[in-house]
Amino acid sequence: MPRYALLVEYDGTPFVGWQRQASGLSVQQVLEEAAAPLNAGRPAATMASGRTDAGVHAEGQVVQIDIALELHPDRLRDALNFHSRPHPVSVLAAALAPPDWSARFSCIGRGYRYRILNRRARPALMAGRVWHVQTPLDAEAMHAAAQGLLGRHDFSAFRAAACQAKDAMRTLDRLEVRRQGEEIHVLTEARSFLHHQVRNMVGTLAQVGLGRRPLSWPRELLDGRDRRKAGQNAPAEGLTFLFARYPQPLRWQD
Amino acid sequence: MPRYALLVEYDGTPFVGWQRQASGLSVQQVLEEAAAPLNAGRPAATMASGRTDAGVHAEGQVVQIDIALELHPDRLRDALNFHSRPHPVSVLAAALAPPDWSARFSCIGRGYRYRILNRRARPALMAGRVWHVQTPLDAEAMHAAAQGLLGRHDFSAFRAAACQAKDAMRTLDRLEVRRQGEEIHVLTEARSFLHHQVRNMVGTLAQVGLGRRPLSWPRELLDGRDRRKAGQNAPAEGLTFLFARYPQPLRWQD
């Protein structure tokens, strides 16, 4: 059965997350059911590079999908976009997957962006896409504090209670904070992240940006490895999965 | 009764447009009812610089509002944002209006942006914010053709059948088309526009961008003054009201 890679954009707002769950509609269910007409009427099996939580968006999620039919990747993309309407899930491109390739296990780099709307008035056009923080944040202080988290560490202080990873050692390659007008963007990249790691890091950096904690605090939390002491888990709606990197680049058709 | 100016952002998707209508909820109704607690319990009277249609968004609509209470503009902004929840309407700033000032009749310049998503895959994150055109558009050709519309002309060819303006003479100061990645943005500015003028101009330029009409066509249409011959009225959802200009700048508090 041929395996394809999909490059997928979605608005996470109406979904319980990437992963199928009995409690509601997931992005995975939308894609698997959209593929049924190409898969002898049965939902296709998928796996994603990043299992995003409820409310988290994607601009470049990478998904593997196994389909009974052998067909041109462009036709697969168009068929999935037709059958997944009107859900806010769009297949931007498709590719035949290399042999033994897994969207999740072959992935060697993942990137996220977190958006904070830092102004007095609540969001209208950006509702559901940003974390609204009314008090002015010092983005430069957040950036300086963030640099203390780079490198290979035990990130237990920033993992979710429900995180199922066997160990908490991760290598953080990038954690940049910069202001863009009324917004503050946090860009981060690692081979992989723990559950809630990005949102816990952002919530912690926000405490520094508000002036409530010193620049040294995020690193002290990291060293303490106690997840009960970190800042709030920043809301899901500000987070977007940007990209997944693989040793051999995928040959997207579009 | 003191008059205030409001700088307003809204997502036009759920509204019948700016203007109050019996057929459904308008942005005007949301703001007027949100002001009632500050206006002896009665909805306040408002007027906008631009009466946007159903589905059209705003990043910088300017609205006048007459309120029985004299209060600090910041308090007015915060109160309107509190009482207008959960509708996607947000007052970014407020100001005491200069004497004899009208949001509509004092306005000497209005600016709009039109967004086209020009890619094969339908929008997910940008659904409701862009016109989706799947066939590649030549933005440079559209820009070149647009320049023929600048200046003072009778824009009858680009007005809506229902347009109530007494005459169709308008002065178009700016009509720029540029590509930004997968999107094409059309930026336009004039003292005032006819009903549907921006969307009719965009629909006409798209015909040039698709290569179906020559660069000279939009100007020929203009000169012909026959509105039945223009390109399609581009969908409302791609249009955003950006700004309104006045002879004396408003002193926004924020």
Chai-1 contact restraints between the chains, C-beta under 6 A:
chainA,res_idxA,chainB,res_idxB,connection_type,confidence,min_distance_angstrom,max_distance_angstrom,comment,restraint_id
A,E9,B,A124,contact,1.0,0.0,6.0,A-B,restraint_1
A,E9,B,L125,contact,1.0,0.0,6.0,A-B,restraint_2
A,Y10,B,A124,contact,1.0,0.0,6.0,A-B,restraint_3
A,D11,B,A124,contact,1.0,0.0,6.0,A-B,restraint_4
A,D11,B,L125,contact,1.0,0.0,6.0,A-B,restraint_5
A,N81,B,A121,contact,1.0,0.0,6.0,A-B,restraint_6
A,N81,B,R122,contact,1.0,0.0,6.0,A-B,restraint_7
A,P88,B,A124,contact,1.0,0.0,6.0,A-B,restraint_8
A,P88,B,A127,contact,1.0,0.0,6.0,A-B,restraint_9
A,V89,B,A124,contact,1.0,0.0,6.0,A-B,restraint_10
A,S90,B,A121,contact,1.0,0.0,6.0,A-B,restraint_11
A,S90,B,R122,contact,1.0,0.0,6.0,A-B,restraint_12
A,S90,B,A124,contact,1.0,0.0,6.0,A-B,restraint_13
A,L92,B,A121,contact,1.0,0.0,6.0,A-B,restraint_14
A,A121,B,N81,contact,1.0,0.0,6.0,A-B,restraint_15
A,A121,B,S90,contact,1.0,0.0,6.0,A-B,restraint_16
A,A121,B,L92,contact,1.0,0.0,6.0,A-B,restraint_17
A,R122,B,N81,contact,1.0,0.0,6.0,A-B,restraint_18
A,R122,B,S90,contact,1.0,0.0,6.0,A-B,restraint_19
A,A124,B,E9,contact,1.0,0.0,6.0,A-B,restraint_20
A,A124,B,Y10,contact,1.0,0.0,6.0,A-B,restraint_21
A,A124,B,D11,contact,1.0,0.0,6.0,A-B,restraint_22
A,A124,B,P88,contact,1.0,0.0,6.0,A-B,restraint_23
A,A124,B,V89,contact,1.0,0.0,6.0,A-B,restraint_24
A,A124,B,S90,contact,1.0,0.0,6.0,A-B,restraint_25
A,L125,B,E9,contact,1.0,0.0,6.0,A-B,restraint_26
A,L125,B,D11,contact,1.0,0.0,6.0,A-B,restraint_27
A,A127,B,P88,contact,1.0,0.0,6.0,A-B,restraint_28
